[in-house]
């Protein structure tokens, strides 16, 4: 198993994945801007199907902020919120969006981890796996032998205990007879 080769391959795959995600963010940003939709980190992340965390990284954050600045003159300033319930609803909606984004990111990370573990399993040589199977088979046989031996000892000890109980009962019976005979003789 070549650990350096696997690490190098993983690093290259990670770089390609990162570049592809960044490209998707730039494309999503341009699409949102062309459509005249409000540009937020969450909206860009959702459109690009990446985590919101990525939208805050250096090299992407600046592009999003610039697009927001370009949109700024077109967006009227909101009137001060007079209804505290509306503010709470907005915060709840934002929290729900963030939770959805975090769940998607968790799912993506889970898939990436499964993929990486699969690659590691594929990288194991069959001789290593065969050796491990042989080792486990030997260990299993040893445990089976120990179980058989313990079962035999248990059977022998149970028979011995039964024999001793019979001897004890015979001794008690004999002792009773002797005491009776002794009492009758007096």
Buried (B, 14 or more C-beta within 10 A) or exposed (E): EEEEEBEEEEEEBEEEEEEEBBEBBBEBBEEBBEEEEEBBBBBBBBBBEBBBEBBEEEEBEEBBEEBBEEBEEEEEEEEEEEEEEEEEEEEEEEEEBBEEBEEBBEEBEEEEEEEBEEEEEEBEEEEEEEEEEEEEEEEEEEEEEEEEEEEEEEEEEEEEEEEEEEEEEEEEEEEEEEEEEEEEEE
